[in-house]
Amino acid sequence: MHPEEIKAALRIKGITLTALAQELGLSRSMVTHVIHGHARSERVEKRVAQAIGKPVTALWAAPKRLRRVAQGASA
């Protein structure tokens, strides 16, 4: 989901980022960074997903892993 969709879903549920941050003992900016994908926190991701009622994987796509190819080898 796009970060703005995540924040909107939280607002619909009546949950503010500040309240979520206080509950988790974190700063609001840390929660915002996780929602925007600039930081990773499994604890924040799980709590946001629980609050919205969706699985974590529906909110944040799994990062793509790049495979290194040795020089001279064909992919």
C-alpha positions, 0 to 999 in steps of 0.5 A: 500500500502507498504510505498515504493509504496506510495513514488514511486507513489508520485515521478511519480506524481512529488511530493517530500516528502519535497515539501509535508511537506512544503505545510503542514507546517510540517517536512519531517520526519513527512510526512515520519512517516505517510507514514510508519505508525509510526505516524497518521495524518489525514491531511497528509494521506488525502493530500498524497491520494489526490496527488496520486489519491487514497482513504486513505483506499487504502493506509493505511488499517484501524487498526484492533481493538482487542476485549478483552475477559473476563477471563474464558469466551469463545471466 
